[in-house]
Amino acid sequence: MKLRVHLTPNARTTGITSWDGDVLRIRLHAPPIEGRANRALCQFLGALFQIPPTAITLLHGSSGKQKLLDIPGDRTTVHAILQRMAPDPSRPDATDGIGASAPS
């Protein structure tokens, strides 16, 4: 399944900031240097979808914030996981993002 991602690298925390059914917005603690943010993105999504990070293919956007990824699996399953994991905008703490973690 093709997945569009808007990536914010070098963030204080790592996590999903929003999912609107079309674009997944993710912030990563990793810096955008020498592919570190792209590798961290694949590791984050691999953990989220319970697949190996190497199974995720970066199709477009290796040096930009807008990315197009190929995620193994069917659209229904991927969308269900993202719908469950994305922040609920009606909650006051929704801006914290899902999967957010402090840098180590």
C-alpha positions as CSV (number, residue, x, y, z in Angstrom):
1,M,0.0,0.0,0.0
2,K,1.3,3.5,-0.8
3,L,1.4,5.9,2.1
4,R,2.0,9.6,2.0
5,V,4.0,11.0,5.0
6,H,4.8,14.5,6.0
7,L,7.9,14.2,8.2
8,T,9.2,16.7,10.7
9,P,12.7,15.6,11.6
10,N,14.9,16.9,14.5
11,A,11.8,17.2,16.7
12,R,11.9,17.0,20.5
13,T,9.8,13.8,20.5
14,T,9.0,11.0,18.1
15,G,5.4,10.2,17.3
16,I,2.3,10.6,15.0
17,T,0.9,14.1,15.0
18,S,-2.1,13.5,12.8
19,W,-3.7,11.2,10.2
20,D,-6.4,12.6,7.9
21,G,-6.9,9.5,5.8
22,D,-4.6,10.8,3.1
23,V,-1.4,12.1,4.7
24,L,0.3,10.8,7.9
25,R,2.1,13.5,9.8
26,I,5.0,12.2,11.9
27,R,7.7,14.0,13.9
28,L,11.0,12.3,14.6
29,H,13.8,13.0,17.0
30,A,16.3,11.9,14.4
31,P,18.1,14.7,12.4
32,P,17.8,14.8,8.6
33,I,21.5,14.0,8.1
34,E,22.9,11.2,6.0
35,G,19.5,9.4,5.9
36,R,19.1,9.1,9.6
37,A,15.6,10.5,9.6
38,N,14.6,8.1,6.8
39,R,16.0,5.1,8.6
40,A,14.2,6.2,11.9
41,L,11.0,6.7,9.9
42,C,11.2,3.1,8.6
43,Q,12.0,1.8,12.1
44,F,9.1,3.7,13.6
45,L,6.6,2.5,11.0
46,G,7.9,-1.0,11.1
47,A,7.2,-1.1,14.9
48,L,3.8,0.5,14.4
49,F,2.8,-2.1,11.7
50,Q,4.7,-4.9,13.3
51,I,6.8,-5.5,10.1
52,P,10.5,-5.4,9.5
53,P,11.7,-1.9,8.7
54,T,13.5,-3.3,5.7
55,A,10.1,-4.2,4.3
56,I,9.2,-0.5,3.9
57,T,10.3,1.1,0.7
58,L,10.9,4.8,0.3
59,L,9.6,5.5,-3.2
60,H,9.9,9.4,-3.3
61,G,11.2,12.1,-1.0
62,S,14.5,10.8,0.2
63,S,15.7,14.4,0.8
64,G,12.4,16.2,1.5
65,K,9.7,16.3,4.2
66,Q,7.1,14.9,1.8
67,K,7.6,11.2,1.4
68,L,5.8,8.4,-0.5
69,L,6.3,5.0,1.1
70,D,5.3,1.5,0.1
71,I,4.0,-0.4,3.1
72,P,3.4,-4.2,2.8
73,G,-0.2,-5.1,3.6
74,D,-3.7,-4.2,2.5
75,R,-5.2,-0.7,2.7
76,T,-7.9,-1.7,5.1
77,T,-5.5,-3.1,7.7
78,V,-3.0,-0.2,7.4
79,H,-5.8,2.4,7.6
80,A,-7.3,0.7,10.7
81,I,-4.0,0.7,12.5
82,L,-3.5,4.4,11.7
83,Q,-7.0,5.4,12.6
84,R,-6.5,3.7,16.0
85,M,-3.1,5.2,16.6
86,A,-3.7,8.8,15.4
87,P,-4.4,11.5,18.0
88,D,-8.1,12.3,18.6
89,P,-8.4,16.1,17.9
90,S,-11.3,16.3,20.4
91,R,-9.0,15.4,23.3
92,P,-7.1,18.3,24.9
93,D,-3.9,16.2,25.0
94,A,-4.2,15.2,21.4
95,T,-1.3,17.4,20.4
96,D,1.1,15.0,22.2
97,G,0.9,12.5,19.4
98,I,0.8,8.8,19.6
99,G,4.0,6.9,20.1
100,A,5.6,10.1,21.4
101,S,8.8,9.5,23.3
102,A,11.4,11.7,24.9
103,P,14.8,11.6,23.3
104,S,17.2,9.3,24.9
